[in-house]
Amino acid sequence: MTSVVAQAHFIFGLRTGVRNNLCFFDEQSVVFPCGNSCVCYNSVQRCQRFIPGSEKSQGMRALAISANRRYLAVSECGEKATITVFDLQHEQGRKRKVLTAGDMLVEEFVCMAFSPDSKYLIGQTGGPEWMLIFWLWEKQKVLATVKTGNSNNSVTQVSFNPYNNMQLCVSGTGVFKLFRYSEGALKQSSFPKVESINFLCHTWMTEERVIAGTDTGRLLVFESGDLRREINMASKAVQEQPDSNSLHRQVELKKIIDTDVDEGPNVPRITAILSYSKGFACSLGSGTVCLFEKNEEDSYRRSKDIRIPPDPYSNELTPAECQEIDTMCISPAEETLAISTDRGQLYSFSLSSLEINKEEHIHFEFLSQPFHSKSITGLSVCIRKPLVATSSLDHSVRIWNYDTKVLELYKEFQEEAYSVALHPTGLFILVGFSDKLRLMNLLIDDIRTFKEFTVRGCRECAFSHGGHMFAAVNGNVIHIYSVTYFENILNLKGHNGKIRGIEWSLDDSRLVSCGMDGAVYEWNTQTGKRESESVLKSCSYTDVAFSSDCKTILAVGTDLTLKEIQDCQVLREVPADEVAHTAVAVSHSGRVVFTGTSSGTIRAIKYPLPIQKEWIMYQAHCGPITKMVITFDDQFLFTVSEDGCLLMWKVIDKDGRGLKSSRQIIHTEEILVTKSDLEEKTQNMLELKMRLEELQMENEYQLRLKDMSYNEKMKELSEKFTQQIESLKTTQQIMKTEMEKQEREHQKSSAELTVKNSKDLKDLELSYSQKLIVEHERYQDLQQKNLRMQEDYEKQLKDAEERKVQSLQELTQRYEARLQEKTQLLVQCQEEAQQQSREFKEIIKQVEEDEERKIHDIQIKYEKKLHTEKEINTNLKGETGLMTQKFYSLQRQIDDRCTDINKLKQERQRLLGLIRSLESDIEDLKRQISGHEKTSQDKDKTISGLKKKNQELEKLKFVLDFQLNDLKKQTEPQQDDIAEKKERIHQLEEELVQIDQSNTQLKLAVSDLRLKLRTRDKEMHKEMQKVKDLETHLQRLKADLHNCVGFIQEPRKLKDSVQMIYARYVPQTDGAEKSSVDEDIQRAFGRHRDHLERTVTSLKTRLAKSAEEHEKVYVKIMKENVSLITEINELRKELRLVRTQVKDYKAQLATFKKSNKSRPNSENGPKKETKHEDAE
């Protein structure tokens, strides 16, 4: 096992195609699937926690988070689908339980949901079963199952009632059902007729109300499982009142169901819906989320629309705001709304700022960073900066900073980017496109092209470690260019198939390459020769790398092995266990080799390579790994895949510490800025400074005016308030006197009341004492009466008991006698009943037989009718299904055609240029085709002639010998002509070399003239800069004069300011001398300029004449060359024809000789043949 391991550190990307692929864990953290793992991302701290998927999984299908935000359920498909429940409060996301469908063979769970108390879990299986399974998940116990759909009615979402653990909702295409768990089974509690409606999502609003969204952009309200009404999306205030008349309501519901089929093709789909405390949010078409707020008991108001912002750097035909929203989720405190889209992007919006923000157009923001939406094709790192570059089939190139986990730069292009390479300094980037290879500058806010190379479809490119060269692959050829001169230094040819991987050695003296032809070549970059080679035609290599000491080569391919090659021999092979390696990377310390596989896993193998299968495997991506690279200091490993994700691994030892590297790299912070951009910015800054000074002056003037006006207002207000204070003081004194009077009166009235109340109290006490005495006497009398009554009732009870005993004895005797009589009667009745039952059974049998015959006849009759009706019904259903399918397919086709038309219109302009360039190629090809047709016609004629000659061979046997001799004599002068023509071509080539030398001399003269022109341009630029400086000088003088106007009423200040202006702008030297000197300089400059212009025009005319003469000579030589080549080609054709004819004649002679030998009577034949042979 290896002493070095890799730990997943950070990932850029989102896995699409997973149901409910975004959930909030807390206010700052979200959970989403990426690669073959689930990621818990903290947006404030910018850190991630990984929950890896299972090893034998074929992919995730759905996520679900519990109501208490503690448990996460992940469904994975395979031979037997599973649902794994993780504990999110545990640091590593501890696995709690693994749930299966029991004995049922289920390939996938389409969607899931936790109950409100997080004890139960429901999972919806896929087709063809479409079973809903209800678990008590902590005990892994299946409580109930029920079939919810079929092949025509698929299910897209399941959910629990948030107010009831035992009630569920299921929705899909033509499916909307409510189930209740009772008595150990799931029972359907509603049967709405919604076969024609395609439900995409739903949410619970109250204990009985569910709102569902359809693919035609409609919101339907269900109450207690029945379809009640539709929310009008166009209106801002939505009133939902129940209908008074049931008949009217049925008509309205029929309209709702019918209109779902009649909707137009451009109606936006509602793909996600979410309820919260204030109302609900739903997606309306592509890139838009509508917020609905609850006003009263049954009304909703459409309050705000939040849109995905347009991408300013995008060149795509379909803009960023046209993304379809897959999932919506809201944070536990309802502060943040987050969404995921079908292009693998994550956005968020702060709901707390919704009331403050009063703008019409509100936009989402990226939750993390803008990710790739398609397969990543290229990956590269640099040395001097912590940057990673990726290229993708989504037409974009992105530059990531792995220290800050931020996307530094990205740009989208018209063509797909196949490969990418970062310069070691991190200031330049090389990108391979379908038409060209472009070298670009990495500016502060842009990726700008400054050189293009004619290398088409470059799938691999790489800078040398020194940065002075780069290699680019074009099919089976490697081109090496100089970075300083941009010249093609070498072309490395030798591969027979496409090249899939290249790498430079550390000293840049060698280059290793591998291809689909099964060859691994080591090239010398100085001479262009092959130093070593290893060819294995049964293996198609996918990637190659040097070892840390550059002595051996490591290669991976389709033969499921990792090979170590040295001196044209394979030293070691490590088998891969049924999974092909697709990429390889070697650490610079030489301790570990990392390989990527076609299943998306990563393997860390100890180096030197072990004899046995020893490695550590990590779950990484959900698609084949396309590229992988290790940073120069061995701290990080980067992997990219066809799933569009960039995964960053921390390379550590087994103790958890980073690898110690002898290479200490200090990252630079310098960036490239063009001179024109800098000049524009400085000019803008100067203009803004001037504007700022003007605004300051204006503001000061207005502040003075405002101070004056406010001072006046303050005086007025102070006077008013002093008057009010005085009036209030007088009113206060009056109120005090009135209060004193009222207090005196209150004291008098309170004293009188106390006297009255004391008298009343004494009277009441006397009256109540007399009443108490009377009541006490009454109580004693009643008590004596009660005692007497008790004694009487006790005597009566005793008498009643004695009577009861006597009556019971008498009754028992009577009933015993009656019982004996009844038993005898019962026996008789039983015998009679048995006889009657026998008789009745016989009668019933006869009646049943008669009735069965009648029923059978009626059943046959009605079964025939039912069969015919069912056939008619199935035919009609099939026709309606076909019509609906045709309608939906036509709608989709119309949408696709509309988008295609827009795309084609935009692509038309791009293709016109290609068509023009290709027209010339077509003309050349047509000429070639016409030549080929002529040759094919000649061949057909010769074939027909030969067939005729074959029939007459026996007659023309002796004539053929003479023809052969004649043909040999004819070919001899033709060969002499060919030799003469070759000598003529050699002479013409020498003349061409002389012309090329004269051409190069002319080019050197032109380059000298261009250098002179550049110097003149620089001088002109300096003069323009002087003019700009004078203009700014003038503007400042105007501004200072404008400031002087403010002191026009104050002479002293005006004089001081004028003196200041004079001292600042008037120079102390003698002005007359300076002006005269300037005039002399200008005259000399003018004369020099005129002289140079004349020389330039004369040189241009000379150059044009020499170019014309050169072209005429070149055209003449080319014409002669063409005529000579055509003559040579014709002579070669004639030679081939003659040779083929000679061979045919020889073969015919041989066959003829054999036939003559076989004849016994022909004696002269052999003698003649020998003569002919001698003649030959």
N, C-alpha and C positions, 0 to 999 in steps of 0.2 A: 504493500500500500504506500501511497505517496505521503511525504512529510509536509507537503504544501496542499492547501485546500482553497476552494473558492466559496465565497459567501455572497449571496444576492444582496446588493446594496441599494440600487435604485433602478427604476424602469420607466421608460417613456413610451406610452402607447396604451391602447384600450382594445380589448377583444370584443368584436361585434358578433352578432348572431346569438347572444346569450340573453334570455328573457330576464328582465328586471336587473340589468347589469350595473346599477348604481344605487348604493344605499348609504345613509348617514349612520355612522357609529356614535358620534357625539357632535357637538357644535362645530368642532374644527376638523374632524376626521371623516373621510368617506371610504367606502369599500367598493372596489370594482375589479373585474377579472382582467388579467393581462397575461398573455402567453399561456402557460399551463399552471398559473397560480392566481390566487386572489390577493389583492394589494390593499392594505389599510394605509391611506395617505393622509398625513397631517398637513393641511394647507398653510398653517402659520409657521411651523418649524421646518417645513419642507423635508420631512423624513418619511420613510416608508417601512412597513412591516409586511412580511410575506407569509402567506398560507399556501404551501405547495399542494398541487393536485396529486392524485394517485398515479402510480407508475403505469398500470395497464389501462388507463383511461383513454378513450378515443375522442375526448373533448367534452367541455362543459356545455350544458344546455340551459340552466336556469339558476338563479340565486334567490334566497329569501332570508330576511332578517326578522328576528322576533320583536314583539312589541316592547319588551324591556331592553332592547338593543344589546343583549348579551350573547345570543346564539345566532350563528350563520349556517344556513343549509345550502349545500352545493350539490346539484344533480349532475352526474357524469354518465355519458352513454358508453355502451360496450356490448359484449356478448350478453351480459346480465347487468342492466342499469342499476346504479346505486345512488343513494342520497346520503351525503356525509354531513353530520352536524358538528360544527366547531364552536369552542368556547372562546369568544373574542376577548374576554377579560384576561385570559392567560396570555403571556407575552408572545409565545410562539404559535398561538392559535391552536390550543390542544384539541385533538380529535376526541369527541365525546362518544358518538354512536354512528354506526353505518346501517342504514335501512335499505331493505330490498323488498321486492313484490312477492316474496314467498315462493310458492311453486310455479307462479306464472312466469313465462319467458317474455320479459319486457326489455326492449332495446334502449328506450329513453324515457325520461320524465320531462314533459314539455314545460310545466310550470308548477309552482309550489306556494304554500302559504302557511304561516304559523297562526295558532289561535291567539286571542287577546291575552290569555293568561300564560301563554308560551308552553303549555303542556302537550297540546295536540299539534299534529302536522298533517296536511293533506298534500298529495302529489297526484298530478294528472299524467297518465302514461300517453305515449303517442300511438299512432296507427299500427296495425288495424284494430287493436283492442279498444283503445280510448276508455280505459278504466280509471275511475277516481278511487284512490286508496286513502283510508283514514287511519292514522297511527296514534297510539300513545307512545311517543317516540323515545322517552327515557327508558321504557321497558322493552323497546323494539317489538311492540305488539301491534298487529293489524287488527283494528276493531271492526272495520266494515269496508266493503268494496261495492261499487256500482258503476254500470256502463253509462257514459254520458254522451258519447258521439259515435259517428261511423265514418266511413271513407268519404262521404259527401259533406258531413257536418263535423269539421275539426274544432277542437277547443283551444282557445288562446290564453285564457286567464281563469284562475280560481281564487276565491278569497273567503275569509271568515267574516261573519257579522261582528263588528267591533264591540257590540253590546251583548252578544250571545255566543258562547263557545260552541253551541250545538247546531248553529245555522250556517249554511254555506251557499255561495253563489258561483255558478259556472256559466261562462259566456264564450261564444265563438261564431263560426259561420252557420247561421240558421239555428243557433243554440243560445237559449237564455233560460236557465233552470235554477230553482231554489231547492235545496235539500235540507232536511232536518234529521239529526241523529237521535233515534229513540229506539229502545228495546233491541239494541245490538245491531241495528241496520240503518242505512241511509235511505230515507223515504222522500220522494219528490213531493214538494208542497205547492208547486205552481205549474200551470200548463199553458203559457202564453203562445199564441200562434205567430211565430216570428221566423218562419222557414226561409223567407226571401231576404232577410236582413243579415248583413255580415257585421257582427260586433267585433271590434278590435280591442276594446278596453272597457272597464267599469269601475265604479267606486261607491262605497256606502256613505250616504249622507246622514241618515238617521237610522233608528232601529228597524224601520220598515221600508225606507226609500233607498233606491239604487238608481244612479245615473249612469247610462252606458253610451259610449261613442261608437259611431259606425264608419265604414270606409267611404261613405258619401258625405261626410262632414255634418252629421246630425247628432244632437244630444237627446236621447229618449229617457223619460222618467218612468220608473217602475215603482209601484207601491204594493207591498205584500205579494210581489211576484207578478202582478198584472200590469200591462202597459197602459198608462194613464194619459200621458201628454208628451209633447215635444217642446224643447226650449228653442226659441227662435234666436239664432246666433247673430242675426243682423241688428236686432234691436238692442239698445243700451239697457233699458229696464225691462225685465222679463217677468210678466205676471203669470202665475200658474194657479188657476182657480178650478176646482172640480166642477164638472158639468152637472146641471140639475137633472137633466133627462137622460136616462140610461140609453135610450135609442139614439139620441144625438151623439152620445159618447162613443157608441159602437161605430157610427158613421165616420166620426173623426179618426178613430183608431184604424179603420179600413183605409182611410186616406193616407195615414202615416205609413202603413205597411206598403201600400201601392206606390207611393212616391219614392220609396227607396230604390225601386227598379228603374224609375224614369229619370233619375238624376243625370246631369251632363257629365262629360268626361273630365272637365277642369275643376270639379268640386274638390276642395281640400279634404284630406282624410284626418280623422281624429285618432291618433295612434297611442296617446297616453292621457290619462286623467288622474287627478289627485285631489282628495278632499282635505281641508284643514279647518281651523276654528272659525275663520271669517267667511268661508264659502268653499269654492273649489277652483282648481286650475286645470286647463286642458290645452292640448296642442291643437292648433287650427291650421292645417296645411303644413308646408315646409318652412321651418325656421321661425315659427310664431307660437307664443304661449299666451292664452287669454286668461285673465283673472276675473272670476265672478264672485261678487260679495252678496251675502244674504241680508236683505232688508227687513222683511217681516217673516211670518211663519211660512208662507208659500211663494216667495218672490226672490229672484236673483237679479243683480245688476252687473252688467259687463263693465268693469271699472278701468282696467288697464290692459294694454297689449305689450308684451316684451318680445323683442326680436333678436335673432342672432345677427351680430354686426357683420357688415361686408368686409372682406379681406383686402386691404389696400395693395398687397404684394401679389395678389393672385392674377393669373392669366388664363384661368380655366374658363371653358365655355359655360359650365354650370357654376354660378357663384356660391360662396360659402353660406349665404343666407337661404339657399335652396336645400339645405340638409333636412332630412326627416328626423323628427324627434322619436327616439326609441323608449326612453325611460325618464320619468320625473320623480324626484324625491325632495323632501323638506326636512330641515334640521329639527331636533327635538323641541327647541324653544321657538320654532317657526320664524327664525331670523333669516335663513338662507334657503333659496330655491336652487336646486341643481338639476341639470339635464344631461343626457348622453344622446349622441346622434348616430345615424347609420354610417357615417364616415369616420367613426372612431374618435370623436372629439368630445371633450367635457367642458361644460359652461356652468356658470353660477351667477346668481343675482341676489343682492341684499334686499330682503323685503322690508327691513326696518327703515331703509331710505326711500321707500315708495311714497310715503306721505309728504316728505320734504321735496322730492323730485317732481316738478310740475311740467317737465318737458313732454311734448307730444310723442316723440319716438324714444322709447327706453330700450336699451340694448343689454344683452348678457355680456359677461366677461369670461375669459378663459379661467377654468378652475385651477389648472396646473400650467400646461404649455400646449401650443398647437402641435399635434402629433401627425405622423405619416398616416395616410389612409389606404395605402397599397403596399405591395411587397417592396422591401428595401433591397437594393441591388449593390450598393457600394458602401464601404466603411473605411475610414482612415483617421489616424491620429498624427499630431506633430510633436516636436520635441520642446520648443521654447515657450509654448502656451498650453494651458489645460483645455484644449479644444478637441472635439470629435466631429468629423464631417460624415454625413450620410446622404446618399442619393436614392431616389425611389421612382417607381413607375407612376406615381401620382404627379410627375413632372416637376418635382421640387428638389432643391438642395438645401440642407439644413446644417447649421453650425451650432453645436451644443457645448456648453461649458460644464465640465464634470466636477469642478470645485463648487460652483454655486448652484448646480442643477437647474440651469436656466438655458433657454434657447436664445443664443446671442444674435444670430442672423438666419434669415431664410429667404429664398426667392423661388418663384415658380416660373417655368419656361413653357414654350410652346411644344417642345419635344420631350420624350421620355429620357431620363438620365440613367445611363447604364452603369457607369463607374465613376469613382471619385478618388482624388488623392490630394492630401494636404502637404504643402511645402514644410520642411522641418522648422522654418521660422514662424509658421502660422500666419503669414501675410498673403500667401497666394494659394490658389486652389485650381486643380486640373479636373475637368468634368468631361466625360465622354458621352456624346449624343448620337442619334441615329445618322445625322448628316455630317457633323464635324466634331473635332476635339477642341475644347475651348480652355484657354488659360485665363484666369480671372484674378482680380485684386479683391481682397477682403477689406472693404472700407469700413468706416465707423457705423454706417447705416445701410450699406448696399453691397451686393456682389456684382462687380462690373467687369465685363469682358474687355481685354485689351489685346489678345492675340488668338487667332484661330488657325487650326491645322487641318489639312485635308485627310483626316483619318476617320473613316465612316464606321459606325457601329462598334465603337471601342468598348469592349466588355471588361477589359482589365487595363489599369494604368497605375504607375507608381513612381514617385520621386526617389532619387538616390539619397543615401543618408547624408551626403554632403550638400545636397540641394542644387548641384550644378548640372545635373542631367535628369531626364525622366524617360521612362519606357512606356510605350503605348502599344496595345495589341490590336491588329486589324486582321481578323480571321485566323490564319495560321502563320502570320508574319509579325515579328516584334520590331517596332521602329524605336530607335534611341535618338532623342533630340537633346541639343544643348540649351540650357535655360538662359544663358547669357546672349548667345547669337541666334537662337531659335532655328538652328539648322539641323537637318537630318544627318546625324553622324554615321549611324550604322543601321542596316536592315538585317535582322537575324532570321534566316530562312532555314527550315529543316523539318518542321512539323507537317504532317499530312492531314491532320484534323484541326478542329478549333482549339485554341489555347484557352485553358480554364484558370490558370494561376501563374503568377510571376512573383519573384522576390529578389531584392538586391542583397549582396553580402555586406558586411559591416564596413569594409574598406572600399566598396563600390567597384572593385576590380572584376567581380563576377556577377552573373545573373542566372538564376535557375528558373526553368519554366516547365509546365506540364500541360498535356492536352488530352483530348478525347481519343486520339489515335494510340493511346497507351504508352506514350514516350515521355521521359523526363530527361531534359537536356540541361547541361551546365555550360554557360557561354562565357567567353572572355570579352569583357566590354571594351578592351583597348584594341584588340585585333578583329573581333567579330567571329572568332573560331570557336568550335565546340571543344570543350576540354574533357567532358565525360558524357555518357549517355546510358540510359537504361530503358529498354523497350519491352513492353508486355502487352501484346495486341488484345489479349482477352480482358484487359482492365481499361476502363475509361477513367482517367484521373480527374479529380475535381479541385484539388488544392495541393500546394507544395510550400515548404518552408525550410530554411537553413537551420542547423543546430546553433547553439549559442557560440561555439567556436568556429562555425562555418566550415567544418571539416566533413560533415555528413549532411545528407538531405533527407527530410521526412516528407512522405507523400501519402495521400489518401485517395481512394477511388471506389469504383463500383464492385470490386471483388471482395468487399467486406473485410479489409485488412488495413492496418497502418504499417507502412514499410519504411525502413531505414536503409538508405542507399549510400554507398561509398565506392568510388573508383569503378563505376559501371557495374557494381554487384550489389545485390540485396543482402544486407548483413542480418537484419532481423525482421520478423513479421509478427504483428500482434493482431489476432482475429477479433472480430467485432460483434459476434453473437447476433446474427440475422438482421442487423441494422447497419446500413451503409454510413460510413463517415463522409461528410460533405465539406468540412473545413478543418484546418489545423493551425495552431499557434504555439510557438515555443517561447518560454520565458527567457529573458536575457541572462538570468543567473544560471540557466541550464539545469535546473532542478526538476522541472515539471513540463509536460506536454499536454496541452488542452486540445480536444477534438470535439467538433460539433457533428451531430447525426441528422439523418433524414426524418427522425421522429421528433426532433426539437430538443433532445437532451444534450447535456454537456458531460464529457468525461475528462477527469484529471488522471493522467498516467505518469508514473515516476520515470525520470530519465537519469541514467541510461535505461532503455526499454527493458522490462522484465521478460523472462521466458514464458511464464504462465500468464493467465488472464487476471491481471490485478489492476483495478482502477476504482475511482469513486465517481458515481454517477449522480447528476443533479437534474431535477425537473426545471426546464427553462422556458421553451417556446412551444406553441401549438402547431408549428409548421417547420419544414426543413430549414436548418440554419444555413444562411447564404455566405456570411462572412464573420470572421472573428479576429481580434487584434489585441495585443498587450501593450500597455504604455511603456515608455522608454525606461521608467524607473521601477518597473515590475510591481506597481501598486494596484493597478486595476486591469481587468479583462473586460472587453466589450464584445457583445455578440448581437447580430441582427438576423432576422428571419423573414420568411415569406409572409408571416402574420403582421408585418409592419411595425414591430416593436423593437426598441433599442434597450438592451438589458446591460446594466453595469454591475460587475462583480468585483468584490474586494478580495485580492489575493493575499492570503495570510497563512501562517504556519499553524500547526495543530494546537499551539498554546493561545491562539487568537491574536497574535501580534503580526503586524505588517512585515513583509520581507525587507531585510536590510540590503540596500543597493550601494555599490561602490560609486555609482554615478549620481552626483548631487546636481540636480537641475534647478536653476533659478528661473522661474517663469517671468517673462517680460510683460509689460503693460502697454508697449507702443502699438500704435495703429497707423494705418495708411490714410492720408487725406490728400486729395488732388489739389493742385494749385488753384484751379478755377473755382472749386468749392470754397477754398479758404478766402480767395479774393471776394467772392460773393458774400461770404459771411462777414468779412471785415467791412465791406461796403454797406451791408445791411446794418451792422453795428453803428457805423458812423451816421447813417441816416436816422437810425433810432435815437442816437444820442442827441442829434440836432432836434428831432421831434420832441424828445424828453425835455430839453432846455426850453423849447417854445411852450410846451405844456406847463412847465414849472412857472414860467413868466405869467402865462394866462391864469394859472391857478392862484398865484400870489395876488394878482390884480383883483380877481374875483373874491378872494378871501378878505382883502381890504374892504371891498364894497360890502361884503356880507357882515364884516365886523361893524361897520358903520350902521348898517340897517339894524343889526341885532342890538347894538348899544341903544339906539333910539327906542326899539321895542322894549328893552329892559327898563328904561326910564319910565315909559308909559305904564308898564306892568307894576313897577314898584310904587308909583303913585296910586294906581288902582288898589293895590293890596294894602297900602297904609290907610286909605279911606275905609276899606272893608274892616280892617283891624279895629279902628276907632268905633265904627258902628257896632261891631260885635262886643266891644267892651261895655258900651252903654246897655245893650240888650242883656249882657251878663249881670250887671248890677240890678236891673229890673227883675230878672229871674230870681236872684238871691232874696230880694225883699218878699216876693210872692212865696218862695219856699219857706221862709220863716213864719209867715202867716199860716200856711197850711200845716206846719208842724204843731203850732199852738192849738189849732182847732182839733187836730188828730189826738193830742194828749187829753183834751177835755172829753171828747167822745169815747175814748178808750176807758177813762175812769168811770163814766156812767155805765158803760156796758159791763164792767167787772162787778159793780154793785148789783145790777139786775141778775146776772148769771149766778151769783152766790145765793140770792133769795130763791131762784128757781131750783137750784140744786137741793136746798134744804127741804122744799115742798115735795120733791120727787122721792127723796129718801124716806120720808114719813109714809107716803102712799104705798111704796113698794114693800116696806116692812109689814104693813097690815095685810097686804095680799099674800105674802109669804106664810103668815100664820094660818090663813084660811086654807091655803093649798096643802099645808102639812097635815091638817085634820082630815082633808079629803083622801090623802094618800094612805093614812092608817085604816080608814074604812074600807078602801079598795083591797088592801092587803088581807084583811079578815075574810072578805068575800072570796078571794082567790083560794084560800086554804079550804074553805067549804067546797068549792067546785072541784078541787083536786080529789077530795075524799069520795065525792059522788061518782066521779069518772072512774076511779079505781075499782069500786064495787061493780059498775056496769061492765068493765073489762073482764073481770073474773067470771061473771055470768055468761058472757059471750064466748069465752074459751070453753066452758063446760058444754054449751050448746054445739059448738063446732066439733068437738070430739065425738059426740053422739051422732051427729049428722054424717060424719065421715065414715063411721062404722056401717051405718045403714046403706050408704052409697056404694061402698066396696062390695057388699053382699049382692046388691042389685046388678052391678056391672059385671061381676064374675059369672052370674047366671046368663046374662046377655052374651058374654064372650063365648061361652060354650055353644050357644045357639048359632052365633055368627060363624064360628069355626066350621060347624057342620055345613052351613049354607055355602061357605067358601069352597069346601071340597067339591060339593055338587057343581058350583059355578065353574070351577077350574076344569072339571071333566067336560062340561058343556062347551066351554071356551075352546078347549083343544079340538073338539069335533068341528066347531064353527071355523076355527083357524084353518083346519085341513080343507074344509069346503071352500073357504075364501081364497086359499092359496091356489087351488085348482082354477077357480074363476079368474083370479088375477093373472095366472099364467096365460090362460086363453086370451084375456083382454090385452095383455102385454104383447103377445105374439101378433094379434091383429093390429095393435097400435104401432108396433115396430115396423111391420110391413108398410103401413101407411106413411110413417115417419121416414122410412128408408126411401120410399118413392118420392116424397116431398123433398127430402134432402138431396137426392140425385138431381131433381129438377132445379132446385135453388143453387146447388153447387155449380151446375152448368152455367146458370145465369151469373153467379158470382165470378166464375172463371172468365167468362166473356167480359164482364165488367172490369175485373182486375187487369185483364189484357189491355182493354181500352185505356184504363187508368194509367198502367205502366207506360203504355205508348205515349199518352198525353204528358205524363211526368217526364219521360225521356225527351220528348219534344221541347217541353218547357225548360228542362235542364240544359238541353242543347242550345235553346234560344238565349237563355240567361248567360250561359258560358260564352256563346258567340257575342252577346252584347258586351259582357265584361272584357272579352278579348279584343273586341272592336274598340271599346273605350281605351284600353291599354295601348292598342296599336295606334290610335289617334294621338294619345299623349306621347308615345314613343316617336311617332312621325313628326309631331310638332317640335319635340326636342331635337330630333334628327335633322329637321329642316333648318332650325337655328344653327345647329352645329355645322351642317353642310354649307350654309351660307358663309359662316365664318371661315370654314376650312377651304371654301372655294377660292378665296383670294390667295391663301397660302399655296394651294395646289396649282394655281395658274402659273406661278413662277416655275414650279417644278415641271409643269407641262411644257413650258417654253424651252427649258433646258433639256427635257427629254425628247423634244421633237427632232432636234439635231441627231440624237442617238438613234431615233427611229428611222430617220432617212438613211443613216449609215447601215443600219440593220437591213433595211429594205434592199439596198444595193447588194449587200452580202447574200440576201435571200434570192435575189434575181440571179446572182452568179451561181448559187447552189442549184437553183431550178434548171439553169442551162446545163450544168454538169449532169444533173439527174436525168434530163431528157436525152443527153448524149449517151449516158449509160444504158437507158432503156432501148435506144436504137441499136447500140452495139449488142445488147443481150438478144434482141430479136434476130439480128443478123447472124449471131453465133448459133442460135437454135436452127436456123435454116441451113447453115454450113454443116452442123452436126449431122443432119440427114443426108447430106451429099458427101460425107467423108470417104466412104468406100470408093466413090468414083474419082475423087480428087486426091488420092493418096500420093501419086507420083508428082502432082503439081505442087503440093505443099513443100516438098524439099527445095524446089527451085525458089519458091516464095520466101522461104526462110533465109536462104543465101542472099536474096535481094534486100530483105529487111535489114540484115546485118550490115550490108554495104551502105544502106540509107542512114543508119544511126550514127555511123562514124563521123560524117561532116557535121551533124547536129551537136555532138559532144564537143567538137572543135569550136562551134559557135558559142556554146555555154561557157567555155573557158575564156574566150574573148570578152564575153559580157561581164564575167566576174572581174577581169582586169579593169574594165571600164568603171565598174562600181567602186573598186578600190581607189581609182583616181579621183572619182567624184567625192568619196568620203574624205580624202586628203584636202580637196578644195573646201569642203564643209568645215573642217578643222580650222583652216586659215580664216574663213569667214567668221567663225565663232571667236577667234582671237581678236579680230578687228572689232567685233561686237563688244567684247569685254573692255577693250580700250575706250570705246565710245561710252560705255556704262560708267567707267571711272571718271571720264570727263564730266558726265552728267551729275555724278555724285558730288564732284568738286563744286560745280555750279550750285547744286542744292545747298551745300554747306554755306556757300557765300550768301545765298538767299536767306538762310536761317539767321545768319548774323545780322543781315539787314532787318529782318523781321524783329529780332530782339531789340535792335536800336529803335525801331518804330514803336515797339511796346513800351520802351523806356520813355520815349517822348509822350506817348499817350498817358503814361502814369504821371508825368510832370503836369500834363493838362488837367488830369483829375485832381492832383494836389492843389493846383491853382484854383480850381472850382471850389474845393472845400475851403481854401483860404478865403475866397470871395464870400462864401456862405457864412463863414464865421464873422467876417467884417460886417456883413449885412445884419447879422444877429446882434453884434455889439452896437451898431448904429441904432438898431431898433430899441436896444436898452437905453441908449442916450436920450431917445425921444421921451422916455418916462420922466427925465429930469429937466424938461424944457422950462418948467416954472421955477427951477432952482438953479441959478447961474453958476454958483460955485461947484456944485456937483457936476453940472454939465461940462464945465471947464476941465475938471479933474478927469472925467470919463473920456473927453476928447484927447487930452494929453496921454492918457493910458493907451487909447487906440493908436495914436501917432507913434508912441514908443514901441508898441507891439508889432505894427504892420509896416512902418516906414523904416528901411534899413539905414544904418549910420554911414555906409560908404557912399562915394560919389556916384550919383545915379546916371549922369551923362556918360561917364566912362563905361559903366556896366552895360548900358543900352547899346553903345557903339560896339563893344566887344561881342555882345549877343548877336547884333546884326551881322558882323563879320563871320561869326561861327555859322549862322544860318545860311549865309551865301555860300560858304565853303561846303557845307553839308548838301546844299541844293545842287552845286556843281558835281560833287561826288556821286550823288544819287542819279543825276541825269546820265553821267558816264556809265555807271553800273547798269542802268536800265537799257542803254544802247547795246552794251556788251551782251547782256542777257538775251535781248531780242535777236542779235546777230547769231549768238550761239544756238538759240532755239531754231532759227531757220536752217543753220548748218546741220543740226541734229535731225531735223525733219527730212532734209534732202538725203542725208546719209542713210536714214532709216528706210526711205523709199527705195533707194538704190539697193540696199541690203535685202529688202523684201522682194524686189524684182529678181535679183540673183537667186535668192532662196526659192522663190516660186518656180523659176526656170529649172533649177537643180531638182526640185521635188517632182516636177512634171517628167523630167528625164528619168528619174529614179522609178516613178510609177510605171512609165512605159517599159523600162527594162525589167522591172519585177513582173509585170504582166506577161512579157515575152518569156521570161524564165519559167513562170508558172505553167504557161501553155506548153512549153517544151517538156517540162517535167510530166505533165499529164500525158503527152504523146508517148514519152518514154515508158510510163507505167502501162499504158494501153498496149504498146508493142510487146513489152515483157509478158503481160498477161496472155496476149495472143500466142506468143512463143510457147509459154507453159501449156496452154490449152492444146496447141498443135502437137507438142511432145506427148502429152497424155493420150491424145487421140491415136497417135502413131503406135504407142505402146499397146493400147487396147486392140488396135488392128492387127498388130504382130501376134498377139496372144490368140486371137480368133483364127488367124492363118495357120498357126502351129497346131491348133486343135483339129483342123481338117486333115484327114488322112490322104485324100486323093490329090491335094495340091502339093506338088513336089517342087515347083519353081518358086513358090512363095518364100521359103527360107533363104534361097540364094539371093533373091531381090532385096530382102530385108538386110542381109549382111552388106550388100552393096550400098544400100542407103545409109546404114550405120557408118560405113567407111567414109561416105560422102560427108556425113555430119562431122 
